């Protein structure tokens, strides 16, 4: 007997290639395509940002609907992109959403500024109203991070107040650190009723500095919660990784699932990557990586010699382990032969420390502050090893891309890094977050580089690692079916 086809509406602030800042955009860009291949009807709902440059000639008007905001009824228009794709991409058009940036400057630990909070609370409300008023017939509404974490609360509220169908909701947490804090008076603007749902009532009166926590509301309201690796799903139940939400996550432990991210293996493919001087596959990678390594060394003004070349493509923030990197460079460079190529932007102190290291050791360290997609691809292909000593890492994409390109990951055993890299088989894994552990891991990599047979075996193992979205899509589909 054939199973009934499921319709999933996926709501997010980002989706590649339309609007992308980081990994969230990659996931929302790839996961629906993989689900569609498994027979799921997928609809992606996004704000129609001003910078999208999607003219009406590219769009089909699918209807209009109203959102009750404060004392007014706000009219929105729903557009669908004209394209041949198994996934439907719909955009909600309203002046509040038509901004020139996805985000205003995030504040993390501080309350989100009023316009920033209102923008995404309005979007969450609009998603829920669009599903009903424009007859999208959703079985599941799948929302991502704090920007759409109010969707389950709006579903619950509207189900009580206006016979809205009890549509099942899934919340995926990509970044637990930014919770979407906002002042309580945002409720009146967003037309959220304090006593409409138990979760909202609890958050309103829990005495946490008179702020509402969007992510907490999503955790308490959604029918299922996922995060992006099995290990991280366990870690966030602890005080060390829970970012203050561990007790609420623990309450929902039975509904919390860790599902690994994949990568777009068509885009991240060394056999067809136009950014590479020499393409290659697992069958002929040795020559290809050698040519790309020389090109990378030349581009970064590093000596073109046969020493281990480690790469990093990352946000330059403490979470990514750069405090350890700076100390290890000082300790190892006088005694070990290796090179390091870093690409990224972030905290000014880290940027300056890397510039200083490159100035002091110009033959060993190259630091490019900024981002260049072509150079990023060349680092993945030209480096011998890829360093990710993260303090925490929900999933991580860098190690998956590195293995795909035959670059051995050197990672700390946390989150998705622990789940995807096998120590001594596809990479080098260390446990403790300290300088000594990272230094020993790098020295191990340098030693292994001299043992060509062992190094070549590890490279080939990594290139054969299955980083596609197929397995993840199957797990999401099983979760969806369990909710219906």
Secondary structure, DSSP 8 states (H G I E B T S, - for coil): ------EEEEE-S-BTTTB-SSHHHHHHHHHHHHHHHTT-EEEEEEE--GGG---GGGEEEEEEEEEEETTEEEEEEEEEE----SEEEEEEE-TTT--SSS-----TTS---HHHHHHHHHHHHHHHHHHHHTT---SEEEEETGGGTTHHHHHHHHHHHS-----EEEEEES-TT---EEETTHHHHHT--TTSSHHHHHHHTS-STTEEEHHHHHHHH-SEEEES-HHHHHHTTSTTTSTT-HHHHHHTGGGEEE------TTTS-TTT-TT-SS---TTSHHHHHHHHHHHHHHHTT----SSEEEEEES-BSGGGTHHHHHHHHHHHTTT--EEEEEEE-B-HHHHHHHHHHHHHTTTTEEEEES--HHHHHHHHHH-SEEEE--S--SS-SHHHHHHHTT-EEEEESSHHHHHH--BTTTEEEE-S-SHHHHHHHHHHHHHHHT-HHHHHHHHHHHHTS--SSHHHHHHHHHHHHHH-
